[in-house]
Amino acid sequence: MPLPAAFDAPTALPAGRDVPRVLSIAGSDPSGGAGIQADLKSIAAHGGYGMAAITALTAQNTQGVQAVHVPPAAFLAQQLDAVSDDINIDAVKIGMLGDREVIRTVRGWLEKVRPDVVVLDPVMVATSGDRLLKESAEAALRELLPLAHLITPNLPELAMLMGAAPAESWDEALAQGRRLADATGATILVKGGHLAGERCPDALVNTAGLLGEEIVEVPGPRIATRNSHGTGCSLSSAMATVQARLGDWEATLRTVKPWLAGALENSDQLSVGRGNGPVHHFHHLRPALQEGGFAARLWTEAQQDLDDIYALDFIRGLAAGDLAEKDFAYYLAQDALYLNGYSRVLARTSALAPSEAEQLFWAGSAQNCLEVETELHRSWLSTRPVQGGLGPVTKAYVDHLTAASASGSYAVLAAAVLPCFWLYAEVGRKLHAQFLSSGEPEGHAYAAWLRTYADEGFAEATRRAIAIVDGAGRKASDHERAAMVTAFKQSCRLEVEFFDAPRLHS
């Protein structure tokens, strides 16, 4: 079945807007681990503004579902209209629907409102094995599927939708995903969580020719935990939120998957329930919030350097838009040279990382340096003359990071690379806020650059880097922890000098 003309490929948020407005249409879980409650946590964890239209009320906890109550579909219609009549919705996540009338109500609303991003998680069976969709509603659900851009079934649900037995191998799961993509015209997120083995891949399966590659596979480790309550809800709502910002399903999955792995890894910290507990949606925020943590100590160490950065003429000119073009060109040229060395150091960090999730994070960051950020440099510098080779500050910074990588200590190296995430994210956030408060003045020469460093994807990567370094610092010996602080402080000071280098060069 072809994709309806009303539901074209989704696009990213317009420039200057970085808070997606995301509506979850799903059931309620009073224990907080799944459904609407998990969706709102997941949306908030990815920088979105969450809204909710409740399709069903459940009596459930971490041990199972005891009862389900589906309110009248007419009341759901009132909820949906109340939200969409007042608020522009950037993305919709659809979860538990309950019965046929509810599904038809949602379908009619989608056809009327036509959201830019629609992620449908066909909630049919809970993790506990409890059935959450009446058999009489399955036909109506199949009619709803073509109105989604992304469908995210678990393997039992994928099998039910295809009228087949649950896949027992990854190849079989991909084959079922292809069939569902062909039948609906949507992209299918095939998830390997229900398969056996140490690996837990996910794949975006597209109708041939729809979005380029037919299958985009993203590998990942299997997280050993019993706390997976609400994993599907959390993943689908995160995908909707990030997709609204990025407009690229592959980039969205590569952003969300490490976050979900961390949410599973840190789930034991919650100690919720006696059964299949929830994931830790805000695991990446703990270092910044927890007083007395190692990351909090590093943040204190960085304050003077941040103050010094904000006092620089370069930063003031960048914010105002009146920075001399030659100074910005020199900065960009040096940054391009720096990123080349920095990406190699990140690759070394990946090689030293103790877990596969951290290896994938650092490796992805290294790739991003080379592919995404370097392209921004090329596009600006290609039309402007630049003088000078490797500057003294650039060389000193790369030499410092290279020395940290040669130390053999993963913790010290991670601390050394952290300021290039943390200080840049903080400076970018503040400059972008100033830019917005001034009304995004037309003709601002550096608007695109300010938006780049205020990007939520970069902010999410920064939160992940902070969490990793905080964890490494907690585990380190006193001697190694002191070395981490020294490496971090040296990088912070070099960040100040790097921003000031154009003045010294001219």
Secondary structure, DSSP 8 states (H G I E B T S, - for coil): ----TTS-------TT----EEEEEEEE-TTSSSHHHHHHHHHHHTT-EEEEEEEEEEEEETTEEEEEE---HHHHHHHHHHHHTTS--SEEEE----SHHHHHHHHHHHHHH--S-EEE----B-TTS-B-S-GGGHHHHHHHGGG-SEE---HHHHHHHHTS---SSHHHHHHHHHHHHHHHSSEEEEE-TTS-SSB--EEEE--TTSSSSSEEEE--B----S--BTHHHHHHHHHHHHHHHH--HHHHHHHHHHHHHHHHHTGGGT---SSS-B--TTGGGHHHHSTTSHHHHHHHHHHHHHHHHHTSHHHHHHHHT---HHHHHHHHHHHHHHHHHHHHHHHHHHHH-SSHHHHHHHHHHHHHIIIIIHHHHHHHHTTS----SS-HHHHHHHHHHHHHHHT--HHHHHHHHHHHHHHHHHHHHHHHHHHHHTT--TT-TTHHHHHHHT-HHHHHHHHHHHHHHHHHHHHS-HHHHHHHHHHHHHHHHHHHHHHHHHHHH-
